Amino acid sequence: MGFEGENMAQVVDARLTIDGVTRELPLERATIGNDGVSVATLLRDTGLVTVDPGFMNTASCESSITYIDGDEGILRYRGYPIEQLAESSTFLEVAYLLIHGELPSEDQLTALNNRVSRHMHVHEGIKAFLGAFPRDAHPMAVLSGAISALSTFYPESVGRSPEQIELATVLLLAKTATVIAYLQRRASGESSSSPAAAVTTSTSS
């Protein structure tokens, strides 16, 4: 096609001809990166599907949160390079950025930190659940199970209202940090401790 590395914004018209019938294909403009050609109605209109092994040339969704260019080694969240966030921002600052689209002010960060801190203790049932896994189990597998189990212990966070979504977000931020710290201490043979102490130890190690 000859488009690799070129500015796809130059394309102003896209058409597809099948059995002598030409159809216009909508262009999806990208804020950054390559524009796209939408084939969302191709199956309905023609009975055909596209073939793209490994989805190497398919954009599955529109995202205002993440931009990825694997070939160039680029990862950005809300427009910020991941290198900048990793070097200059805390976990909660990045979480706020992902949720709200901008980095928090000092007051906003303090409010989020206080809200998350109040929810860092986990239900005793979660601790028992985590303790049932082998000590050498892969931490991501255990974390995945713990995240799935959280809603059964905190049903008040399950729902679609703004309040429930906000609570679920806070609980995920708080409980995930505690669970990770607990898993790290358990794997190293240390006893569990308060969430604040465990998270501090996990972050500094």
ChimeraX attribute file (.defattr): number of C-alpha atoms within 10 A of each C-alpha:
attribute: neighborCount
match mode: 1-to-1
recipient: residues
	/A:1	3
	/A:2	5
	/A:3	8
	/A:4	8
	/A:5	7
	/A:6	9
	/A:7	11
	/A:8	15
	/A:9	14
	/A:10	8
	/A:11	11
	/A:12	8
	/A:13	10
	/A:14	13
	/A:15	10
	/A:16	12
	/A:17	9
	/A:18	9
	/A:19	6
	/A:20	7
	/A:21	8
	/A:22	10
	/A:23	13
	/A:24	13
	/A:25	17
	/A:26	15
	/A:27	16
	/A:28	13
	/A:29	13
	/A:30	13
	/A:31	9
	/A:32	8
	/A:33	13
	/A:34	17
	/A:35	17
	/A:36	19
	/A:37	18
	/A:38	15
	/A:39	16
	/A:40	12
	/A:41	12
	/A:42	15
	/A:43	11
	/A:44	10
	/A:45	10
	/A:46	11
	/A:47	8
	/A:48	11
	/A:49	12
	/A:50	10
	/A:51	9
	/A:52	9
	/A:53	8
	/A:54	7
	/A:55	9
	/A:56	7
	/A:57	10
	/A:58	14
	/A:59	13
	/A:60	7
	/A:61	5
	/A:62	10
	/A:63	10
	/A:64	11
	/A:65	15
	/A:66	13
	/A:67	19
	/A:68	12
	/A:69	10
	/A:70	8
	/A:71	6
	/A:72	7
	/A:73	7
	/A:74	12
	/A:75	15
	/A:76	16
	/A:77	18
	/A:78	19
	/A:79	14
	/A:80	17
	/A:81	13
	/A:82	16
	/A:83	12
	/A:84	10
	/A:85	16
	/A:86	11
	/A:87	8
	/A:88	10
	/A:89	15
	/A:90	12
	/A:91	12
	/A:92	18
	/A:93	21
	/A:94	22
	/A:95	19
	/A:96	17
	/A:97	19
	/A:98	16
	/A:99	14
	/A:100	12
	/A:101	15
	/A:102	16
	/A:103	19
	/A:104	18
	/A:105	10
	/A:106	10
	/A:107	9
	/A:108	13
	/A:109	16
	/A:110	13
	/A:111	13
	/A:112	17
	/A:113	15
	/A:114	11
	/A:115	15
	/A:116	20
	/A:117	17
	/A:118	11
	/A:119	17
	/A:120	22
	/A:121	15
	/A:122	18
	/A:123	13
	/A:124	10
	/A:125	12
	/A:126	18
	/A:127	15
	/A:128	10
	/A:129	14
	/A:130	19
	/A:131	14
	/A:132	10
	/A:133	14
	/A:134	10
	/A:135	14
	/A:136	8
	/A:137	11
	/A:138	11
	/A:139	16
	/A:140	11
	/A:141	10
	/A:142	20
	/A:143	16
	/A:144	11
	/A:145	14
	/A:146	19
	/A:147	15
	/A:148	10
	/A:149	14
	/A:150	20
	/A:151	15
	/A:152	12
	/A:153	13
	/A:154	14
	/A:155	11
	/A:156	12
	/A:157	21
	/A:158	13
	/A:159	12
	/A:160	10
	/A:161	10
	/A:162	9
	/A:163	12
	/A:164	15
	/A:165	14
	/A:166	14
	/A:167	20
	/A:168	21
	/A:169	15
	/A:170	22
	/A:171	24
	/A:172	19
	/A:173	18
	/A:174	22
	/A:175	23
	/A:176	19
	/A:177	20
	/A:178	24
	/A:179	25
	/A:180	19
	/A:181	23
	/A:182	23
	/A:183	25
	/A:184	19
	/A:185	18
	/A:186	16
	/A:187	15
	/A:188	9
	/A:189	10
	/A:190	11
	/A:191	10
	/A:192	15
	/A:193	13
	/A:194	11
	/A:195	21
	/A:196	15
	/A:197	13
	/A:198	21
	/A:199	21
	/A:200	11
	/A:201	13
	/A:202	17
	/A:203	10
	/A:204	6
	/A:205	7
